[in-house]
Amino acid sequence: MDLLEKYKEYRKLQVDLNSNILEKCVDKVKFNKAIEIMGIAKNNEIVIESNYEKEVILDFNI
């Protein structure tokens, strides 16, 4: 398995894990309030500049 294939595999696992955490640990209303507090909600969408910010949003919500 080359480096790109490994990356894609690990990235998919990370996305799946984050999705599971959000579904099980974060209420949708609270999530929406959190992104509003963080100032990253715009027209009912999350506006971020990098993938790292996704992790920050997840941590903030938990």
N, C-alpha and C positions, 0 to 999 in steps of 0.2 A: 504494500500500500504506500503510495507516495504521499508527500507532505500535504498537497492540496486535498487529496481524498481524506486524510486524517482530519484536517481542519474542518471539512464539510461535515464529517461524522460528529466531531465534537461540538460543532456549532449547532447542529440539529438537536443533539442531546441537551444543550444549554437552553435553546428556545423551548423545547418540550418541558424541561424542568421549570423554567420561569412561568410558562403558561399554567402548569399544574399548581404552582404556588399561588399564583393570582386567583385561580378558580377556587382554591380551598381556603385561602387565608384572607382574602381581601373582598369586602363587600363593594358592589358597584357604586353605590351612592357615596361611600367613603372614598373610593378611588377617584371619582369625579371631583369631590371636594378637595382632595389632596392635590390634584393637578391644577385646580383653580388657585389654591394657596401658593403653590410653587410658581404660578404665573406662566404656565406652559400650555394652558388651554386656549384655543382660538377657534371659534366657530365649531364647537363640539369635537375638535381634533387636538391631538397632542402634537405640539411643535417642539422638536428637539434638534440639536445640531450634531449629535454623535450617538453611536450605539452605547457608549459608556453611560450616557444619561438615562437609558432604559433601566440599567441596574440601580441607579440612584432613585428613580421613581419607584421601583419595586421595593427597595429598602425603606424608603420614606413611608410607603403604604403599610408595610408590615410593622 
